């Protein structure tokens, strides 16, 4: 029988007619660098093959102008983290990263202890660059390793080989106290033993954080048009369970669906997403979610790099802008927060949505009865079953977004 949680009963039965946010959520800054040396066949991110030299000077100027144009939306709000994503941000020079971080500190309220992450491709790094990024203020590196198997790297269309991957991981450990290694499993022709060997190799570099994703065929990618033969779903599930067990033994907590961290080393930037915090996105195709007292605003910058640069020069950085309907906020909140193994404190729902938890109480109780959720006075979290069938769990809250 489901327990009655007192915190629900103390809340009003009806949602407010308008959003009245008393406290703004934490604010993060996302910086998109859209170029890659080569487009990977599985990638559906906004990335474009550089085809030579990238317009670094012009793009740095555009990013700074983009941030300046957005300042009225974030006045007085400290920025808790910065994330350079892509694309391949390590294509930029350390001098460019240094200039950008200096501009962020000058223009925005960048917290003194802000986590500043930069994504890097093992095929685009060298010792001098890593040292330069660290000197510029980057304090966390994320390396897109994907595999330590040359055959699998070739199948994924990666530009690096195993030797470069290992060298990059070694350099990351030498220059950064906090670094992440991205791995994929469920690769074409991959066995469970090979997936575990990738994990074992990664552990040899003692990263503070690991991301382990199952390869999926996303629409509008080369793999979607020409799908490779992937391992059966049951084998992929076995790989996932084996990876989780091995990393648990090594002291890494699976704190989010695909994220594993040593104690206290979770990615602060991504945690802000999952706790439904705010983020300002600058750069080509970057997305923003901003809480403005009585509404939640979403924005998207111009997607193609040339269109972005042209429109920045014209003073029009925003391609699309919309207000998030109050009815969709519960689902959006749950879609993020239920990715976390520890879930969320019940009070966070009202803090982020300005709606009482009673609004979704029937769905919560039904999910609890089906063994998908564990509800306690201090937390609402997915069970092991709920994490395995996360999409089924989230569907319970879809009606709230209509």
C-alpha positions as CSV (number, residue, x, y, z in Angstrom):
1,X,0.0,0.0,0.0
2,X,1.3,3.5,-0.9
3,X,2.2,5.7,2.0
4,X,0.6,9.1,2.4
5,X,3.3,11.8,2.3
6,X,2.3,14.8,4.4
7,X,4.0,17.4,2.2
8,X,1.3,16.8,-0.5
9,X,-1.6,17.4,1.8
10,X,-0.3,20.8,3.0
11,X,-0.3,22.3,-0.5
12,X,-3.2,24.0,-2.3
13,X,-5.4,21.9,-4.5
14,X,-5.4,24.2,-7.5
15,X,-2.5,25.5,-9.6
16,X,-2.1,29.3,-9.7
17,X,-3.6,31.0,-12.8
18,X,-0.2,32.6,-13.6
19,X,3.4,31.8,-12.9
20,X,4.8,33.8,-10.0
21,X,8.5,32.8,-9.6
22,X,9.8,34.2,-6.3
23,X,13.4,32.9,-6.7
24,X,15.1,32.5,-10.0
25,X,16.7,29.1,-10.7
26,X,20.5,28.8,-11.0
27,X,21.8,30.1,-14.3
28,X,24.3,28.3,-16.6
29,X,26.0,29.5,-19.8
30,X,26.2,27.2,-22.8
31,X,28.6,28.2,-25.7
32,X,28.2,26.4,-29.0
33,X,31.1,25.9,-31.3
34,X,29.6,24.4,-34.5
35,X,32.6,23.1,-36.4
36,X,34.1,19.7,-36.6
37,X,37.0,18.3,-38.7
38,X,34.5,15.6,-40.0
39,X,30.9,14.9,-39.3
40,X,30.3,11.6,-37.5
41,X,27.7,9.4,-39.1
42,X,25.7,9.0,-35.8
43,X,25.8,12.7,-34.8
44,X,22.6,14.7,-34.9
45,X,24.1,17.8,-33.1
46,X,24.4,21.1,-34.9
47,X,27.9,20.5,-36.3
48,X,29.4,21.4,-39.6
49,X,32.6,20.2,-41.3
50,X,35.2,23.0,-41.1
51,X,36.6,22.3,-44.5
52,X,39.8,24.3,-43.6
53,X,40.3,27.2,-41.3
54,X,37.4,28.3,-39.2
55,X,36.6,32.0,-38.8
56,X,37.8,32.1,-35.3
57,X,38.2,35.9,-34.9
58,X,34.8,36.6,-36.4
59,X,33.1,33.9,-34.3
60,X,34.7,35.1,-31.0
61,X,33.5,38.6,-31.7
62,X,30.0,37.3,-32.5
63,X,29.8,35.3,-29.2
64,X,30.7,38.3,-27.2
65,X,28.1,40.4,-29.0
66,X,25.6,37.7,-28.5
67,X,26.1,37.7,-24.8
68,X,26.0,41.5,-24.7
69,X,22.6,41.4,-26.4
70,X,21.2,38.9,-23.8
71,X,22.5,40.7,-20.7
72,X,19.1,42.5,-20.0
73,X,17.6,39.0,-19.5
74,X,20.1,37.9,-16.9
75,X,21.0,41.1,-15.0
76,X,22.0,40.4,-11.4
77,X,22.0,36.6,-11.8
78,X,25.3,34.7,-11.1
79,X,26.4,32.2,-13.7
80,X,27.2,29.0,-11.9
81,X,28.8,27.1,-14.9
82,X,30.0,27.5,-18.4
83,X,30.0,24.7,-21.0
84,X,31.8,24.9,-24.4
85,X,30.0,22.3,-26.5
86,X,29.9,21.4,-30.1
87,X,30.9,20.5,-32.6
88,X,34.5,20.5,-31.5
89,X,35.4,23.4,-29.2
90,X,39.0,22.3,-29.0
91,X,39.3,23.5,-32.6
92,X,39.5,27.0,-31.1
93,X,42.9,28.3,-30.0
94,X,43.6,28.7,-26.3
95,X,43.9,32.4,-26.9
96,X,40.3,32.5,-28.2
97,X,39.1,30.5,-25.2
98,X,41.0,32.9,-22.9
99,X,39.4,35.9,-24.5
100,X,35.9,34.5,-24.2
101,X,36.3,33.5,-20.6
102,X,37.7,37.0,-19.8
103,X,34.7,38.5,-21.6
104,X,32.3,36.3,-19.6
105,X,33.8,37.5,-16.4
106,X,33.6,41.1,-17.4
107,X,30.1,41.1,-18.8
108,X,28.2,38.5,-16.7
109,X,28.3,37.6,-13.0
110,X,30.5,34.6,-13.5
111,X,30.8,32.9,-10.1
112,X,34.4,32.7,-8.8
113,X,34.1,29.0,-8.4
114,X,32.2,28.4,-11.6
115,X,32.7,25.1,-13.3
116,X,34.0,25.8,-16.8
117,X,33.9,22.7,-19.1
118,X,35.3,22.4,-22.6
119,X,34.6,19.4,-25.0
120,X,37.6,18.1,-26.9
121,X,38.2,15.6,-29.7
122,X,41.2,13.3,-29.2
123,X,42.2,14.0,-32.8
124,X,42.4,17.8,-32.3
125,X,44.5,18.1,-29.1
126,X,48.1,18.3,-28.1
127,X,49.9,19.0,-24.8
128,X,50.3,22.7,-25.6
129,X,46.6,23.2,-26.2
130,X,45.6,21.4,-23.0
131,X,48.0,23.6,-21.0
132,X,46.7,26.7,-22.8
133,X,43.0,25.8,-22.1
134,X,43.8,25.2,-18.4
135,X,45.7,28.5,-18.2
136,X,42.7,30.3,-19.8
137,X,40.4,29.2,-17.0
138,X,38.9,25.9,-18.2
139,X,38.8,23.7,-15.1
140,X,37.0,20.6,-16.5
141,X,37.6,18.8,-19.8
142,X,35.3,16.4,-21.6
143,X,36.9,14.0,-24.1
144,X,34.9,12.3,-26.8
145,X,36.7,9.0,-26.7
146,X,33.7,6.7,-27.7
147,X,35.9,3.6,-27.9
148,X,39.4,2.3,-27.3
149,X,39.0,-0.2,-30.2
150,X,40.4,0.9,-33.6
151,X,37.7,-1.2,-35.5
152,X,34.9,0.4,-33.6
153,X,36.4,3.9,-34.0
154,X,36.5,3.4,-37.7
155,X,32.9,2.1,-37.8
156,X,31.9,5.3,-35.9
157,X,33.7,7.5,-38.4
158,X,35.9,9.0,-35.7
159,X,39.1,10.9,-36.9
160,X,41.2,9.6,-34.0
161,X,42.7,6.1,-33.3
162,X,43.3,4.3,-30.1
163,X,46.8,5.7,-29.6
164,X,45.5,9.2,-29.9
165,X,42.6,8.4,-27.5
166,X,45.0,7.1,-24.9
167,X,47.4,10.0,-25.3
168,X,44.5,12.5,-25.0
169,X,43.2,10.8,-21.9
170,X,46.7,10.8,-20.3
171,X,47.1,14.6,-21.1
172,X,43.7,15.3,-19.6
173,X,44.7,13.7,-16.4
174,X,48.0,15.7,-16.3
175,X,46.4,19.1,-16.9
176,X,42.9,18.8,-15.3
177,X,41.9,17.7,-11.9
178,X,38.3,17.2,-13.2
179,X,37.8,15.5,-16.6
180,X,35.2,13.3,-18.3
181,X,35.6,10.5,-20.8
182,X,32.7,9.8,-23.2
183,X,32.2,6.2,-24.1
184,X,29.6,4.4,-26.3
185,X,28.4,0.8,-26.2
186,X,26.1,-1.2,-28.5
187,X,28.5,-0.5,-31.4
188,X,28.4,-2.4,-34.7
189,X,29.8,-5.8,-34.1
190,X,30.7,-5.1,-30.4
191,X,30.6,-7.9,-27.8
192,X,30.0,-7.4,-24.1
193,X,33.6,-8.2,-23.4
194,X,34.8,-5.5,-25.8
195,X,32.4,-2.9,-24.1
196,X,33.8,-3.8,-20.7
197,X,37.4,-3.6,-22.0
198,X,36.6,0.0,-23.1
199,X,35.5,0.8,-19.6
200,X,38.5,-0.9,-18.1
201,X,40.8,1.1,-20.3
202,X,39.1,4.3,-19.3
203,X,39.4,3.5,-15.6
204,X,43.1,3.2,-16.1
205,X,43.3,6.9,-16.5
206,X,41.3,7.6,-13.3
207,X,38.8,10.1,-14.7
208,X,36.6,11.9,-12.2
209,X,33.6,11.3,-14.5
210,X,32.5,8.9,-17.2
211,X,29.6,9.1,-19.6
212,X,28.5,5.8,-21.1
213,X,25.9,6.0,-23.9
214,X,24.2,3.4,-26.0
215,X,24.6,4.1,-29.6
216,X,21.2,5.0,-31.1
217,X,20.3,5.7,-34.7
218,X,19.0,9.3,-34.7
219,X,16.9,10.8,-37.6
220,X,18.7,12.9,-40.2
221,X,22.0,11.2,-39.7
222,X,24.1,9.1,-42.1
223,X,23.5,6.1,-39.9
224,X,19.7,6.6,-40.1
225,X,20.0,6.6,-43.9
226,X,22.4,3.7,-44.0
227,X,22.0,1.8,-40.7
228,X,24.8,-0.4,-39.5
229,X,24.0,-3.8,-37.9
230,X,23.9,-3.2,-34.2
231,X,23.9,-5.7,-31.3
232,X,20.4,-7.1,-30.3
233,X,18.6,-5.1,-27.6
234,X,19.0,-7.8,-25.0
235,X,22.7,-7.8,-25.5
236,X,22.8,-4.0,-25.2
237,X,20.8,-4.3,-22.0
238,X,23.4,-6.8,-20.7
239,X,26.2,-4.5,-21.7
240,X,24.5,-1.7,-19.7
241,X,24.1,-3.8,-16.6
242,X,27.7,-5.0,-16.8
243,X,29.0,-1.5,-17.2
244,X,27.0,-0.2,-14.3
245,X,28.1,-3.1,-12.1
246,X,31.8,-2.6,-13.0
247,X,31.7,1.2,-12.4
248,X,29.9,0.7,-9.1
249,X,32.7,-1.6,-8.0
250,X,35.2,1.1,-9.0
251,X,33.5,3.7,-6.9
252,X,31.6,5.6,-9.6
253,X,28.0,6.4,-8.8
254,X,25.5,6.2,-11.6
255,X,23.8,9.5,-10.6
256,X,22.1,10.1,-14.0
257,X,20.9,7.8,-16.8
258,X,24.3,7.8,-18.6
259,X,26.6,9.6,-16.2
260,X,28.9,8.1,-13.6
261,X,31.0,10.1,-11.2
262,X,33.4,9.7,-8.3
263,X,32.0,11.0,-5.0
264,X,31.4,14.8,-5.2
265,X,32.5,14.9,-8.9
266,X,29.2,15.2,-10.7
267,X,29.0,17.6,-13.6
268,X,27.5,20.8,-12.1
269,X,26.5,22.1,-15.5
270,X,24.4,19.0,-16.4
271,X,23.0,18.8,-12.9
272,X,21.6,22.3,-13.5
273,X,19.8,21.0,-16.6
274,X,18.4,18.0,-14.8
275,X,17.2,20.1,-11.8
276,X,15.4,22.3,-14.4
277,X,17.6,25.3,-13.8
278,X,18.0,28.1,-16.3
279,X,20.6,28.3,-19.1
280,X,21.6,31.0,-21.6
281,X,22.8,29.5,-24.9
282,X,25.0,31.6,-27.2
283,X,26.5,30.5,-30.5
284,X,25.1,29.0,-33.7
285,X,21.9,27.0,-32.9
286,X,22.3,27.3,-29.2
287,X,19.1,27.0,-27.0
288,X,18.1,29.0,-23.9
289,X,15.6,28.5,-21.2
290,X,15.1,31.6,-19.0
291,X,12.8,32.3,-16.1
292,X,11.5,35.8,-16.2
293,X,9.4,36.5,-13.1
294,X,6.0,35.6,-14.6
295,X,7.0,33.3,-17.5
296,X,9.5,30.9,-18.9
297,X,11.1,31.9,-22.2
298,X,12.8,29.6,-24.7
299,X,15.1,30.9,-27.5
300,X,17.1,29.5,-30.3
301,X,20.0,31.2,-32.1
302,X,20.4,31.0,-35.9
303,X,21.5,27.4,-36.6
304,X,23.9,27.6,-39.6
305,X,27.2,29.3,-38.7
306,X,27.0,31.7,-41.7
307,X,23.4,32.7,-40.9
308,X,24.4,33.1,-37.2
309,X,27.3,35.4,-38.1
310,X,25.3,37.4,-40.6
311,X,22.4,38.0,-38.1
312,X,24.7,38.8,-35.3
313,X,26.2,41.6,-37.4
314,X,22.6,42.8,-38.2
315,X,21.7,42.7,-34.4
316,X,19.3,39.8,-34.7
317,X,20.8,36.9,-32.8
318,X,17.5,35.1,-32.1
319,X,15.9,32.9,-34.7
320,X,13.0,31.5,-32.6
321,X,11.5,32.6,-29.3
322,X,8.5,31.3,-27.5
323,X,6.9,31.2,-24.0
324,X,6.6,27.8,-22.3
325,X,3.0,27.1,-21.5
326,X,2.3,26.6,-17.8
327,X,0.5,23.3,-18.6
328,X,3.7,21.8,-20.1
329,X,6.0,22.7,-17.2
330,X,5.2,19.7,-15.1
331,X,6.2,17.3,-17.9
332,X,9.3,19.2,-18.8
333,X,10.4,19.3,-15.1
334,X,9.8,15.5,-14.7
335,X,11.5,14.7,-18.0
336,X,14.7,16.2,-16.6
337,X,14.5,15.5,-12.9
338,X,13.6,11.8,-13.2
339,X,16.8,11.1,-15.1
340,X,18.6,11.5,-11.7
341,X,19.0,8.3,-9.6
342,X,18.3,10.3,-6.5
343,X,15.3,12.1,-8.0
344,X,14.4,15.5,-6.5
345,X,13.1,17.0,-3.3
346,X,9.3,17.5,-3.5
347,X,9.7,21.3,-2.8
348,X,11.8,21.7,-6.0
349,X,8.8,21.0,-8.2
350,X,7.0,24.1,-7.0
351,X,10.2,26.2,-6.9
352,X,10.8,25.4,-10.6
353,X,7.3,25.4,-12.0
354,X,5.4,27.7,-9.6
355,X,2.7,25.0,-9.4
356,X,1.8,22.8,-6.4
357,X,2.9,19.2,-6.4
358,X,-0.8,18.2,-6.0
359,X,-1.2,19.0,-9.7
360,X,0.5,15.8,-10.6
361,X,-0.3,13.8,-7.5
362,X,-2.6,11.2,-9.3
363,X,0.3,10.5,-11.7
364,X,2.8,10.2,-8.9
365,X,0.6,7.8,-7.0
366,X,-0.1,5.6,-10.0
367,X,3.6,5.4,-10.9
368,X,4.4,4.5,-7.2
369,X,1.7,1.8,-7.3
370,X,3.3,0.3,-10.4
371,X,6.8,0.2,-8.8
372,X,8.2,3.0,-11.0
373,X,8.6,5.7,-8.4
374,X,9.7,5.8,-4.7
375,X,8.0,8.6,-2.8
376,X,9.3,9.8,0.5
377,X,9.0,13.1,2.4
378,X,12.5,14.2,1.3
379,X,12.6,12.7,-2.2
380,X,10.8,11.5,-5.2
381,X,13.0,9.2,-7.3
382,X,12.7,6.5,-9.9
383,X,13.0,3.0,-8.7
384,X,15.4,0.6,-10.5
385,X,12.4,-0.5,-12.6
386,X,11.6,3.2,-13.3
387,X,15.1,3.9,-14.5
388,X,15.0,0.9,-16.8
389,X,11.6,2.0,-18.2
390,X,12.1,5.7,-18.0
391,X,10.0,6.5,-21.1
392,X,7.1,4.6,-19.7
393,X,7.4,6.5,-16.5
394,X,7.6,9.9,-18.2
395,X,4.5,9.1,-20.3
396,X,2.5,9.3,-17.1
397,X,3.0,13.1,-17.1
398,X,2.4,13.8,-20.8
399,X,-1.2,14.9,-20.3
400,X,0.0,17.8,-18.2
401,X,1.7,19.3,-21.2
402,X,-1.3,19.4,-23.4
